[in-house]
Amino acid sequence: MNIITKLLVALVLCLVTSNMNAQDSIQLEQKQMKIEQLNKTKETITQEEKGALKKEVEAINSQLEKGEIKSSEAEALKQEAAQKRALNIENRLAIIDNQIALLERNGNLAGTYTPGNRFILEIGKNEDSDEFDRGSFYVGEREDYRLKPRKYDRRTTSDLVFAIGFNNAIIEGESLNDSPYKLGGSGFVELGWAWKTRVFKNSNAMRLKYGFSFQWNKLDIKGNRILSENNEGQVVLEEFPLNVRKSKFRTTNIVFPVHFEFGPSRKIEREDYFRYSTFHKFKFGIGGYGGFNISSIQKVKYYDENDKKKKDKYKDYNTNNFVYGLSAYAGFGNIGIYAKYDLSPIFNDQVIDQNNISLGLRFDLD
């Protein structure tokens, strides 16, 4: 379980690192900020040129008072300075207006097309990306490498789902306090891919989220006990004859979750596309999952008669082949609280059923 967790964390870190330069999920907000800054720059330009003209006029008046130039010369110099500053304002504002037009049209100040081939190495997102772009990996020559057609209405997006937290089992007739499994030592990990589709054509109030996930559910057994299967197929806890250091049971499932997701969003409208953004918005989802158990294993670490450390593995317990349950999440942005409960018992044909339950954090890396 520890090795799997480390590998999953390393995978998530690699995915996050590959997109660091893209400033994922904030491109649209950054573009608006740049446009606001450019509009403020226009005001600054006018003030700068007027201030410079005022100083030039004062210098000309000083020359006139000292008798260094005649009145006619002073008037001509003032007109020349005023004309120069007016043209400066006009030209500099035109440059800013063109930059704003580029930002509104393309999302950046770089040209959308440069003649001639270029050798390009693209990893992740570029500065044209917005929060809906998945990024890319491309190596080679491309003449129009900045020219990416944008779909007008993208109703479906996708993202990586990663969840981690505490795990235990609800046992019929017992409370969690009486559970034979450690509350702190038992945990779960989930890794998968999800698609999110807007349900209504003209509203993003409800989304359907669906996909597939791998789930690893671990139960850390208390005391000097292990799980054992008797001749009738009953899985029971029994005392181990030697001194147990650690005893843990893990199931691995592949499931297909489906959630209805609700929450506010912001509509972003542009000339050639529109999007609904849930960036920095509250969201919650409720639904369930169904799938298959693909592995069950128990690892027992103990000391033998000579006080040497030993480790054994036991496989193929009488676990349910088909798993299904309910799940829900609520959060802000890309992180939230996540809970799931298996309606299917962990083991088949038991006198007392045990149902897996999990609570932790969910990361939807969209």
Short mmCIF file of the C-alpha atoms (twelve columns), coordinates in Angstrom:
data_MODEL
# 
_entry.id   MODEL 
# 
loop_
_atom_site.group_PDB 
_atom_site.id 
_atom_site.type_symbol 
_atom_site.label_atom_id 
_atom_site.label_alt_id 
_atom_site.label_comp_id 
_atom_site.label_asym_id 
_atom_site.label_seq_id 
_atom_site.Cartn_x 
_atom_site.Cartn_y 
_atom_site.Cartn_z 
_atom_site.pdbx_PDB_model_num 
ATOM 1   C CA . MET A 1   0.000   0.000   0.000   1 
ATOM 2   C CA . ASN A 2   2.829   2.403   0.853   1 
ATOM 3   C CA . ILE A 3   4.552   1.718   -2.479  1 
ATOM 4   C CA . ILE A 4   1.313   2.231   -4.393  1 
ATOM 5   C CA . THR A 5   0.632   5.470   -2.538  1 
ATOM 6   C CA . LYS A 6   4.125   6.782   -3.281  1 
ATOM 7   C CA . LEU A 7   3.757   5.906   -6.970  1 
ATOM 8   C CA . LEU A 8   0.391   7.632   -7.148  1 
ATOM 9   C CA . VAL A 9   1.696   10.738  -5.418  1 
ATOM 10  C CA . ALA A 10  4.688   10.775  -7.796  1 
ATOM 11  C CA . LEU A 11  2.309   10.516  -10.763 1 
ATOM 12  C CA . VAL A 12  0.217   13.422  -9.518  1 
ATOM 13  C CA . LEU A 13  3.340   15.524  -8.914  1 
ATOM 14  C CA . CYS A 14  4.560   14.802  -12.455 1 
ATOM 15  C CA . LEU A 15  1.222   15.876  -13.907 1 
ATOM 16  C CA . VAL A 16  1.192   19.043  -11.832 1 
ATOM 17  C CA . THR A 17  4.831   19.852  -12.718 1 
ATOM 18  C CA . SER A 18  4.201   19.422  -16.451 1 
ATOM 19  C CA . ASN A 19  1.558   22.142  -16.258 1 
ATOM 20  C CA . MET A 20  3.292   24.632  -13.940 1 
ATOM 21  C CA . ASN A 21  4.297   27.034  -16.721 1 
ATOM 22  C CA . ALA A 22  0.738   27.090  -18.058 1 
ATOM 23  C CA . GLN A 23  -0.717  28.746  -14.923 1 
ATOM 24  C CA . ASP A 24  -3.533  26.292  -15.161 1 
ATOM 25  C CA . SER A 25  -7.090  27.368  -14.509 1 
ATOM 26  C CA . ILE A 26  -6.368  31.108  -14.369 1 
ATOM 27  C CA . GLN A 27  -5.650  32.069  -17.991 1 
ATOM 28  C CA . LEU A 28  -8.959  33.820  -18.538 1 
ATOM 29  C CA . GLU A 29  -8.619  35.803  -15.319 1 
ATOM 30  C CA . GLN A 30  -5.050  36.755  -16.250 1 
ATOM 31  C CA . LYS A 31  -6.185  37.988  -19.660 1 
ATOM 32  C CA . GLN A 32  -8.792  40.259  -18.090 1 
ATOM 33  C CA . MET A 33  -6.185  41.594  -15.674 1 
ATOM 34  C CA . LYS A 34  -3.819  42.328  -18.573 1 
ATOM 35  C CA . ILE A 35  -6.551  44.218  -20.433 1 
ATOM 36  C CA . GLU A 36  -7.351  46.276  -17.322 1 
ATOM 37  C CA . GLN A 37  -3.643  47.051  -16.894 1 
ATOM 38  C CA . LEU A 38  -3.389  48.168  -20.525 1 
ATOM 39  C CA . ASN A 39  -6.410  50.454  -20.132 1 
ATOM 40  C CA . LYS A 40  -4.726  52.015  -17.090 1 
ATOM 41  C CA . THR A 41  -1.542  52.376  -19.158 1 
ATOM 42  C CA . LYS A 42  -3.509  54.438  -21.695 1 
ATOM 43  C CA . GLU A 43  -4.413  56.909  -18.962 1 
ATOM 44  C CA . THR A 44  -0.802  56.987  -17.778 1 
ATOM 45  C CA . ILE A 45  0.434   57.670  -21.341 1 
ATOM 46  C CA . THR A 46  -1.817  60.722  -21.687 1 
ATOM 47  C CA . GLN A 47  -0.695  62.059  -18.306 1 
ATOM 48  C CA . GLU A 48  2.985   61.456  -19.124 1 
ATOM 49  C CA . GLU A 49  2.827   63.275  -22.458 1 
ATOM 50  C CA . LYS A 50  0.865   66.196  -21.004 1 
ATOM 51  C CA . GLY A 51  3.346   66.428  -18.131 1 
ATOM 52  C CA . ALA A 52  6.272   66.403  -20.580 1 
ATOM 53  C CA . LEU A 53  4.588   69.115  -22.677 1 
ATOM 54  C CA . LYS A 54  4.098   71.262  -19.581 1 
ATOM 55  C CA . LYS A 55  7.815   71.035  -18.725 1 
ATOM 56  C CA . GLU A 56  8.819   71.892  -22.313 1 
ATOM 57  C CA . VAL A 57  6.511   74.945  -22.302 1 
ATOM 58  C CA . GLU A 58  7.978   76.074  -18.970 1 
ATOM 59  C CA . ALA A 59  11.491  75.727  -20.419 1 
ATOM 60  C CA . ILE A 60  10.498  77.775  -23.473 1 
ATOM 61  C CA . ASN A 61  8.951   80.481  -21.274 1 
ATOM 62  C CA . SER A 62  12.150  80.561  -19.212 1 
ATOM 63  C CA . GLN A 63  14.210  81.148  -22.393 1 
ATOM 64  C CA . LEU A 64  11.800  83.899  -23.439 1 
ATOM 65  C CA . GLU A 65  12.046  85.658  -20.053 1 
ATOM 66  C CA . LYS A 66  15.842  85.546  -20.188 1 
ATOM 67  C CA . GLY A 67  15.776  87.102  -23.685 1 
ATOM 68  C CA . GLU A 68  17.402  84.075  -25.279 1 
ATOM 69  C CA . ILE A 69  14.603  83.778  -27.863 1 
ATOM 70  C CA . LYS A 70  12.003  86.110  -29.348 1 
ATOM 71  C CA . SER A 71  8.254   85.895  -28.755 1 
ATOM 72  C CA . SER A 72  7.583   84.582  -32.275 1 
ATOM 73  C CA . GLU A 73  10.220  81.876  -31.827 1 
ATOM 74  C CA . ALA A 74  8.748   80.887  -28.469 1 
ATOM 75  C CA . GLU A 75  5.265   80.519  -29.976 1 
ATOM 76  C CA . ALA A 76  6.604   78.364  -32.814 1 
ATOM 77  C CA . LEU A 77  8.489   76.125  -30.361 1 
ATOM 78  C CA . LYS A 78  5.351   75.691  -28.216 1 
ATOM 79  C CA . GLN A 79  3.272   74.689  -31.262 1 
ATOM 80  C CA . GLU A 80  5.945   72.223  -32.348 1 
ATOM 81  C CA . ALA A 81  6.114   70.698  -28.856 1 
ATOM 82  C CA . ALA A 82  2.313   70.445  -28.612 1 
ATOM 83  C CA . GLN A 83  2.113   68.777  -32.044 1 
ATOM 84  C CA . LYS A 84  4.866   66.286  -31.110 1 
ATOM 85  C CA . ARG A 85  3.180   65.331  -27.817 1 
ATOM 86  C CA . ALA A 86  -0.231  64.967  -29.516 1 
ATOM 87  C CA . LEU A 87  1.272   62.594  -32.087 1 
ATOM 88  C CA . ASN A 88  3.054   60.686  -29.298 1 
ATOM 89  C CA . ILE A 89  -0.249  60.202  -27.499 1 
ATOM 90  C CA . GLU A 90  -1.981  59.077  -30.698 1 
ATOM 91  C CA . ASN A 91  0.747   56.589  -31.659 1 
ATOM 92  C CA . ARG A 92  1.260   55.158  -28.165 1 
ATOM 93  C CA . LEU A 93  -2.494  54.739  -27.622 1 
ATOM 94  C CA . ALA A 94  -2.771  53.000  -30.982 1 
ATOM 95  C CA . ILE A 95  -0.128  50.509  -29.867 1 
ATOM 96  C CA . ILE A 96  -2.047  49.801  -26.646 1 
ATOM 97  C CA . ASP A 97  -5.344  49.457  -28.559 1 
ATOM 98  C CA . ASN A 98  -3.711  46.909  -30.863 1 
ATOM 99  C CA . GLN A 99  -2.384  44.976  -27.866 1 
ATOM 100 C CA . ILE A 100 -5.858  44.898  -26.320 1 
ATOM 101 C CA . ALA A 101 -7.316  43.674  -29.618 1 
ATOM 102 C CA . LEU A 102 -4.712  40.872  -29.729 1 
ATOM 103 C CA . LEU A 103 -5.528  39.868  -26.149 1 
ATOM 104 C CA . GLU A 104 -9.282  39.819  -26.754 1 
ATOM 105 C CA . ARG A 105 -8.899  37.815  -29.944 1 
ATOM 106 C CA . ASN A 106 -6.083  35.401  -29.045 1 
ATOM 107 C CA . GLY A 107 -5.630  35.502  -25.286 1 
ATOM 108 C CA . ASN A 108 -2.010  36.658  -25.537 1 
ATOM 109 C CA . LEU A 109 0.206   39.315  -27.091 1 
ATOM 110 C CA . ALA A 110 2.130   36.904  -29.287 1 
ATOM 111 C CA . GLY A 111 1.286   36.710  -32.970 1 
ATOM 112 C CA . THR A 112 -1.186  34.005  -33.907 1 
ATOM 113 C CA . TYR A 113 0.782   33.212  -37.048 1 
ATOM 114 C CA . THR A 114 4.386   33.611  -38.018 1 
ATOM 115 C CA . PRO A 115 5.436   32.775  -41.605 1 
ATOM 116 C CA . GLY A 116 8.000   30.037  -41.987 1 
ATOM 117 C CA . ASN A 117 8.491   26.728  -40.229 1 
ATOM 118 C CA . ARG A 118 9.688   26.519  -36.662 1 
ATOM 119 C CA . PHE A 119 10.935  23.601  -34.611 1 
ATOM 120 C CA . ILE A 120 8.634   23.421  -31.603 1 
ATOM 121 C CA . LEU A 121 8.774   21.511  -28.321 1 
ATOM 122 C CA . GLU A 122 5.468   21.845  -26.442 1 
ATOM 123 C CA . ILE A 123 4.804   20.176  -23.086 1 
ATOM 124 C CA . GLY A 124 1.557   20.873  -21.241 1 
ATOM 125 C CA . LYS A 125 -0.244  24.154  -21.867 1 
ATOM 126 C CA . ASN A 126 1.001   27.335  -23.486 1 
ATOM 127 C CA . GLU A 127 0.010   30.918  -22.835 1 
ATOM 128 C CA . ASP A 128 -2.967  30.551  -25.201 1 
ATOM 129 C CA . SER A 129 -4.468  27.973  -22.835 1 
ATOM 130 C CA . ASP A 130 -7.473  28.554  -20.656 1 
ATOM 131 C CA . GLU A 131 -8.824  26.461  -17.795 1 
ATOM 132 C CA . PHE A 132 -10.655 24.168  -20.228 1 
ATOM 133 C CA . ASP A 133 -7.612  23.178  -22.310 1 
ATOM 134 C CA . ARG A 134 -6.045  19.819  -21.504 1 
ATOM 135 C CA . GLY A 135 -2.583  20.748  -22.796 1 
ATOM 136 C CA . SER A 136 -0.451  18.911  -25.322 1 
ATOM 137 C CA . PHE A 137 2.852   17.258  -26.092 1 
ATOM 138 C CA . TYR A 138 4.285   18.060  -29.518 1 
ATOM 139 C CA . VAL A 139 7.726   17.916  -31.101 1 
ATOM 140 C CA . GLY A 140 8.357   18.928  -34.711 1 
ATOM 141 C CA . GLU A 141 7.927   21.600  -37.351 1 
ATOM 142 C CA . ARG A 142 4.636   23.394  -37.600 1 
ATOM 143 C CA . GLU A 143 3.988   26.566  -39.528 1 
ATOM 144 C CA . ASP A 144 0.875   27.633  -37.620 1 
ATOM 145 C CA . TYR A 145 1.850   26.362  -34.181 1 
ATOM 146 C CA . ARG A 146 -0.046  29.171  -32.410 1 
ATOM 147 C CA . LEU A 147 -3.177  28.804  -34.539 1 
ATOM 148 C CA . LYS A 148 -5.470  26.425  -32.628 1 
ATOM 149 C CA . PRO A 149 -9.144  26.403  -33.600 1 
ATOM 150 C CA . ARG A 150 -11.363 26.683  -30.544 1 
ATOM 151 C CA . LYS A 151 -14.660 24.839  -30.241 1 
ATOM 152 C CA . TYR A 152 -17.517 27.300  -29.802 1 
ATOM 153 C CA . ASP A 153 -19.383 25.375  -27.079 1 
ATOM 154 C CA . ARG A 154 -17.560 22.652  -25.173 1 
ATOM 155 C CA . ARG A 155 -20.201 20.842  -23.104 1 
ATOM 156 C CA . THR A 156 -17.880 18.024  -21.995 1 
ATOM 157 C CA . THR A 157 -14.512 18.350  -20.257 1 
ATOM 158 C CA . SER A 158 -12.306 15.785  -18.520 1 
ATOM 159 C CA . ASP A 159 -9.860  15.692  -15.626 1 
ATOM 160 C CA . LEU A 160 -7.761  13.509  -13.363 1 
ATOM 161 C CA . VAL A 161 -9.352  12.410  -10.072 1 
ATOM 162 C CA . PHE A 162 -7.209  11.570  -7.047  1 
ATOM 163 C CA . ALA A 163 -8.519  10.823  -3.559  1 
ATOM 164 C CA . ILE A 164 -6.890  9.670   -0.328  1 
ATOM 165 C CA . GLY A 165 -8.031  9.286   3.256   1 
ATOM 166 C CA . PHE A 166 -9.213  7.021   6.076   1 
ATOM 167 C CA . ASN A 167 -10.850 3.649   5.587   1 
ATOM 168 C CA . ASN A 168 -12.720 1.169   7.797   1 
ATOM 169 C CA . ALA A 169 -15.612 -1.280  7.811   1 
ATOM 170 C CA . ILE A 170 -19.161 -1.050  9.110   1 
ATOM 171 C CA . ILE A 171 -19.880 -4.399  10.773  1 
ATOM 172 C CA . GLU A 172 -23.437 -5.484  11.394  1 
ATOM 173 C CA . GLY A 173 -24.306 -5.040  15.076  1 
ATOM 174 C CA . GLU A 174 -21.124 -3.108  15.936  1 
ATOM 175 C CA . SER A 175 -20.115 0.559   16.038  1 
ATOM 176 C CA . LEU A 176 -16.932 1.987   14.542  1 
ATOM 177 C CA . ASN A 177 -15.508 2.287   18.057  1 
ATOM 178 C CA . ASP A 178 -15.718 -1.497  18.381  1 
ATOM 179 C CA . SER A 179 -14.239 -2.133  14.943  1 
ATOM 180 C CA . PRO A 180 -11.461 -4.752  14.811  1 
ATOM 181 C CA . TYR A 181 -9.674  -2.472  12.348  1 
ATOM 182 C CA . LYS A 182 -7.522  0.509   13.326  1 
ATOM 183 C CA . LEU A 183 -9.124  3.870   12.618  1 
ATOM 184 C CA . GLY A 184 -5.810  5.608   11.997  1 
ATOM 185 C CA . GLY A 185 -3.908  2.827   10.252  1 
ATOM 186 C CA . SER A 186 -6.582  1.908   7.701   1 
ATOM 187 C CA . GLY A 187 -6.707  4.003   4.543   1 
ATOM 188 C CA . PHE A 188 -7.819  4.221   0.935   1 
ATOM 189 C CA . VAL A 189 -6.471  5.625   -2.315  1 
ATOM 190 C CA . GLU A 190 -8.422  6.297   -5.514  1 
ATOM 191 C CA . LEU A 191 -7.062  7.297   -8.899  1 
ATOM 192 C CA . GLY A 192 -9.090  7.712   -12.051 1 
ATOM 193 C CA . TRP A 193 -10.266 9.813   -14.950 1 
ATOM 194 C CA . ALA A 194 -13.608 11.586  -15.147 1 
ATOM 195 C CA . TRP A 195 -15.633 13.334  -17.816 1 
ATOM 196 C CA . LYS A 196 -18.029 16.153  -16.941 1 
ATOM 197 C CA . THR A 197 -20.966 16.994  -19.231 1 
ATOM 198 C CA . ARG A 198 -23.314 19.946  -18.894 1 
ATOM 199 C CA . VAL A 199 -26.856 18.549  -18.583 1 
ATOM 200 C CA . PHE A 200 -28.820 21.554  -19.841 1 
ATOM 201 C CA . LYS A 201 -28.056 23.432  -23.034 1 
ATOM 202 C CA . ASN A 202 -28.268 26.949  -21.607 1 
ATOM 203 C CA . SER A 203 -27.400 26.353  -17.949 1 
ATOM 204 C CA . ASN A 204 -24.478 24.863  -16.055 1 
ATOM 205 C CA . ALA A 205 -26.336 24.441  -12.763 1 
ATOM 206 C CA . MET A 206 -26.182 20.640  -13.054 1 
ATOM 207 C CA . ARG A 207 -23.429 18.512  -14.556 1 
ATOM 208 C CA . LEU A 208 -23.126 14.754  -15.063 1 
ATOM 209 C CA . LYS A 209 -19.705 13.469  -13.963 1 
ATOM 210 C CA . TYR A 210 -18.701 9.941   -14.944 1 
ATOM 211 C CA . GLY A 211 -15.577 7.916   -15.585 1 
ATOM 212 C CA . PHE A 212 -13.487 5.081   -14.171 1 
ATOM 213 C CA . SER A 213 -11.288 4.707   -11.095 1 
ATOM 214 C CA . PHE A 214 -8.987  2.263   -9.367  1 
ATOM 215 C CA . GLN A 215 -9.668  1.964   -5.643  1 
ATOM 216 C CA . TRP A 216 -7.312  0.528   -3.037  1 
ATOM 217 C CA . ASN A 217 -9.027  -0.079  0.329   1 
ATOM 218 C CA . LYS A 218 -6.777  -1.137  3.214   1 
ATOM 219 C CA . LEU A 219 -7.846  -2.442  6.628   1 
ATOM 220 C CA . ASP A 220 -5.219  -2.530  9.389   1 
ATOM 221 C CA . ILE A 221 -6.166  -5.299  11.848  1 
ATOM 222 C CA . LYS A 222 -5.921  -4.679  15.594  1 
ATOM 223 C CA . GLY A 223 -4.126  -6.985  17.997  1 
ATOM 224 C CA . ASN A 224 -2.444  -10.297 17.314  1 
ATOM 225 C CA . ARG A 225 -5.057  -11.416 14.785  1 
ATOM 226 C CA . ILE A 226 -5.377  -12.170 11.080  1 
ATOM 227 C CA . LEU A 227 -8.250  -12.844 8.679   1 
ATOM 228 C CA . SER A 228 -8.746  -16.509 7.917   1 
ATOM 229 C CA . GLU A 229 -11.192 -18.412 5.706   1 
ATOM 230 C CA . ASN A 230 -12.683 -21.614 7.158   1 
ATOM 231 C CA . ASN A 231 -14.000 -24.658 5.326   1 
ATOM 232 C CA . GLU A 232 -17.497 -23.151 4.965   1 
ATOM 233 C CA . GLY A 233 -16.082 -20.079 3.188   1 
ATOM 234 C CA . GLN A 234 -16.603 -17.858 6.219   1 
ATOM 235 C CA . VAL A 235 -13.925 -15.173 6.651   1 
ATOM 236 C CA . VAL A 236 -13.223 -14.693 10.356  1 
ATOM 237 C CA . LEU A 237 -10.643 -13.071 12.594  1 
ATOM 238 C CA . GLU A 238 -8.512  -15.528 14.532  1 
ATOM 239 C CA . GLU A 239 -5.510  -15.361 16.821  1 
ATOM 240 C CA . PHE A 240 -2.143  -15.798 15.127  1 
ATOM 241 C CA . PRO A 241 0.148   -18.307 16.884  1 
ATOM 242 C CA . LEU A 242 3.181   -15.991 16.675  1 
ATOM 243 C CA . ASN A 243 3.846   -12.354 17.617  1 
ATOM 244 C CA . VAL A 244 2.300   -10.145 14.900  1 
ATOM 245 C CA . ARG A 245 3.988   -6.840  14.093  1 
ATOM 246 C CA . LYS A 246 1.451   -5.754  11.490  1 
ATOM 247 C CA . SER A 247 -1.520  -7.394  9.806   1 
ATOM 248 C CA . LYS A 248 -3.335  -5.646  6.967   1 
ATOM 249 C CA . PHE A 249 -5.915  -6.636  4.364   1 
ATOM 250 C CA . ARG A 250 -6.302  -4.829  1.025   1 
ATOM 251 C CA . THR A 251 -8.809  -5.031  -1.806  1 
ATOM 252 C CA . THR A 252 -8.256  -3.537  -5.255  1 
ATOM 253 C CA . ASN A 253 -11.298 -2.560  -7.300  1 
ATOM 254 C CA . ILE A 254 -11.968 -1.006  -10.670 1 
ATOM 255 C CA . VAL A 255 -15.197 0.985   -10.546 1 
ATOM 256 C CA . PHE A 256 -17.216 3.286   -12.783 1 
ATOM 257 C CA . PRO A 257 -18.513 6.257   -10.753 1 
ATOM 258 C CA . VAL A 258 -21.447 8.428   -11.836 1 
ATOM 259 C CA . HIS A 259 -22.275 11.665  -9.988  1 
ATOM 260 C CA . PHE A 260 -24.674 14.523  -10.483 1 
ATOM 261 C CA . GLU A 261 -22.681 17.665  -9.715  1 
ATOM 262 C CA . PHE A 262 -24.287 20.937  -8.666  1 
ATOM 263 C CA . GLY A 263 -22.936 24.407  -8.014  1 
ATOM 264 C CA . PRO A 264 -22.642 27.936  -9.386  1 
ATOM 265 C CA . SER A 265 -20.514 28.859  -12.369 1 
ATOM 266 C CA . ARG A 266 -19.548 31.933  -14.367 1 
ATOM 267 C CA . LYS A 267 -20.364 32.264  -18.043 1 
ATOM 268 C CA . ILE A 268 -17.492 33.524  -20.181 1 
ATOM 269 C CA . GLU A 269 -18.551 34.842  -23.582 1 
ATOM 270 C CA . ARG A 270 -16.149 35.691  -26.388 1 
ATOM 271 C CA . GLU A 271 -16.503 36.434  -30.082 1 
ATOM 272 C CA . ASP A 272 -15.687 32.892  -31.212 1 
ATOM 273 C CA . TYR A 273 -16.570 30.764  -28.159 1 
ATOM 274 C CA . PHE A 274 -18.200 30.664  -24.742 1 
ATOM 275 C CA . ARG A 275 -17.546 28.599  -21.636 1 
ATOM 276 C CA . TYR A 276 -18.958 28.004  -18.170 1 
ATOM 277 C CA . SER A 277 -16.241 28.295  -15.539 1 
ATOM 278 C CA . THR A 278 -16.416 26.680  -12.076 1 
ATOM 279 C CA . PHE A 279 -12.988 28.083  -11.142 1 
ATOM 280 C CA . HIS A 280 -13.015 29.125  -7.452  1 
ATOM 281 C CA . LYS A 281 -16.662 28.033  -7.117  1 
ATOM 282 C CA . PHE A 282 -18.379 25.772  -4.591  1 
ATOM 283 C CA . LYS A 283 -19.540 22.416  -5.923  1 
ATOM 284 C CA . PHE A 284 -21.008 19.206  -4.586  1 
ATOM 285 C CA . GLY A 285 -21.771 15.883  -6.177  1 
ATOM 286 C CA . ILE A 286 -23.856 12.878  -5.228  1 
ATOM 287 C CA . GLY A 287 -24.079 9.512   -6.903  1 
ATOM 288 C CA . GLY A 288 -22.629 6.048   -6.809  1 
ATOM 289 C CA . TYR A 289 -20.358 3.525   -8.430  1 
ATOM 290 C CA . GLY A 290 -20.273 -0.055  -9.585  1 
ATOM 291 C CA . GLY A 291 -17.429 -2.275  -10.651 1 
ATOM 292 C CA . PHE A 292 -15.333 -5.308  -9.959  1 
ATOM 293 C CA . ASN A 293 -12.936 -6.558  -7.332  1 
ATOM 294 C CA . ILE A 294 -9.718  -7.518  -9.111  1 
ATOM 295 C CA . SER A 295 -7.550  -8.443  -6.139  1 
ATOM 296 C CA . SER A 296 -7.622  -9.194  -2.410  1 
ATOM 297 C CA . ILE A 297 -4.529  -9.795  -0.346  1 
ATOM 298 C CA . GLN A 298 -3.497  -9.970  3.298   1 
ATOM 299 C CA . LYS A 299 0.041   -9.200  4.433   1 
ATOM 300 C CA . VAL A 300 1.195   -10.384 7.849   1 
ATOM 301 C CA . LYS A 301 4.474   -9.260  9.388   1 
ATOM 302 C CA . TYR A 302 5.527   -11.189 12.496  1 
ATOM 303 C CA . TYR A 303 8.394   -12.605 14.574  1 
ATOM 304 C CA . ASP A 304 9.114   -16.314 14.275  1 
ATOM 305 C CA . GLU A 305 10.225  -18.681 17.085  1 
ATOM 306 C CA . ASN A 306 13.767  -17.325 16.793  1 
ATOM 307 C CA . ASP A 307 12.540  -13.722 17.056  1 
ATOM 308 C CA . LYS A 308 13.384  -13.058 13.402  1 
ATOM 309 C CA . LYS A 309 11.205  -10.801 11.284  1 
ATOM 310 C CA . LYS A 310 9.029   -12.640 8.769   1 
ATOM 311 C CA . LYS A 311 6.381   -11.643 6.249   1 
ATOM 312 C CA . ASP A 312 3.668   -13.769 4.617   1 
ATOM 313 C CA . LYS A 313 1.041   -13.025 1.985   1 
ATOM 314 C CA . TYR A 314 -2.376  -14.668 1.691   1 
ATOM 315 C CA . LYS A 315 -4.535  -14.256 -1.431  1 
ATOM 316 C CA . ASP A 316 -7.894  -15.264 -2.897  1 
ATOM 317 C CA . TYR A 317 -10.299 -14.589 -0.041  1 
ATOM 318 C CA . ASN A 318 -14.029 -15.075 -0.491  1 
ATOM 319 C CA . THR A 319 -14.549 -11.436 -1.478  1 
ATOM 320 C CA . ASN A 320 -17.433 -10.129 -3.537  1 
ATOM 321 C CA . ASN A 321 -16.503 -10.047 -7.207  1 
ATOM 322 C CA . PHE A 322 -18.971 -7.247  -7.902  1 
ATOM 323 C CA . VAL A 323 -18.762 -4.052  -5.833  1 
ATOM 324 C CA . TYR A 324 -21.201 -1.146  -5.731  1 
ATOM 325 C CA . GLY A 325 -21.946 1.725   -3.425  1 
ATOM 326 C CA . LEU A 326 -22.845 5.360   -2.792  1 
ATOM 327 C CA . SER A 327 -20.479 8.327   -2.829  1 
ATOM 328 C CA . ALA A 328 -20.570 12.094  -2.459  1 
ATOM 329 C CA . TYR A 329 -18.185 15.040  -2.413  1 
ATOM 330 C CA . ALA A 330 -18.304 18.745  -1.621  1 
ATOM 331 C CA . GLY A 331 -15.587 21.320  -2.058  1 
ATOM 332 C CA . PHE A 332 -14.275 24.580  -3.415  1 
ATOM 333 C CA . GLY A 333 -12.299 24.737  -6.634  1 
ATOM 334 C CA . ASN A 334 -10.260 21.571  -7.193  1 
ATOM 335 C CA . ILE A 335 -10.264 20.131  -3.658  1 
ATOM 336 C CA . GLY A 336 -13.056 18.790  -1.480  1 
ATOM 337 C CA . ILE A 337 -14.267 16.329  1.159   1 
ATOM 338 C CA . TYR A 338 -15.065 12.882  -0.236  1 
ATOM 339 C CA . ALA A 339 -17.047 9.982   1.271   1 
ATOM 340 C CA . LYS A 340 -17.959 6.580   -0.132  1 
ATOM 341 C CA . TYR A 341 -19.785 3.541   1.255   1 
ATOM 342 C CA . ASP A 342 -19.918 0.059   -0.254  1 
ATOM 343 C CA . LEU A 343 -23.456 -1.302  -0.296  1 
ATOM 344 C CA . SER A 344 -21.944 -4.640  -1.284  1 
ATOM 345 C CA . PRO A 345 -20.340 -6.541  1.627   1 
ATOM 346 C CA . ILE A 346 -16.589 -7.084  1.502   1 
ATOM 347 C CA . PHE A 347 -16.955 -10.868 1.825   1 
ATOM 348 C CA . ASN A 348 -19.459 -13.278 0.290   1 
ATOM 349 C CA . ASP A 349 -21.922 -15.473 2.207   1 
ATOM 350 C CA . GLN A 350 -21.050 -14.267 5.701   1 
ATOM 351 C CA . VAL A 351 -23.055 -14.658 8.875   1 
ATOM 352 C CA . ILE A 352 -22.171 -11.026 9.734   1 
ATOM 353 C CA . ASP A 353 -21.671 -8.593  6.843   1 
ATOM 354 C CA . GLN A 354 -18.843 -6.069  6.680   1 
ATOM 355 C CA . ASN A 355 -19.197 -3.021  4.419   1 
ATOM 356 C CA . ASN A 356 -16.303 -0.777  3.507   1 
ATOM 357 C CA . ILE A 357 -16.576 2.948   4.337   1 
ATOM 358 C CA . SER A 358 -14.122 5.752   3.452   1 
ATOM 359 C CA . LEU A 359 -13.677 9.441   4.216   1 
ATOM 360 C CA . GLY A 360 -10.945 11.696  2.868   1 
ATOM 361 C CA . LEU A 361 -9.888  14.410  0.433   1 
ATOM 362 C CA . ARG A 362 -10.672 14.444  -3.258  1 
ATOM 363 C CA . PHE A 363 -8.636  16.326  -5.863  1 
ATOM 364 C CA . ASP A 364 -10.232 16.968  -9.240  1 
ATOM 365 C CA . LEU A 365 -7.252  18.229  -11.236 1 
ATOM 366 C CA . ASP A 366 -9.154  19.979  -14.023 1 
# 
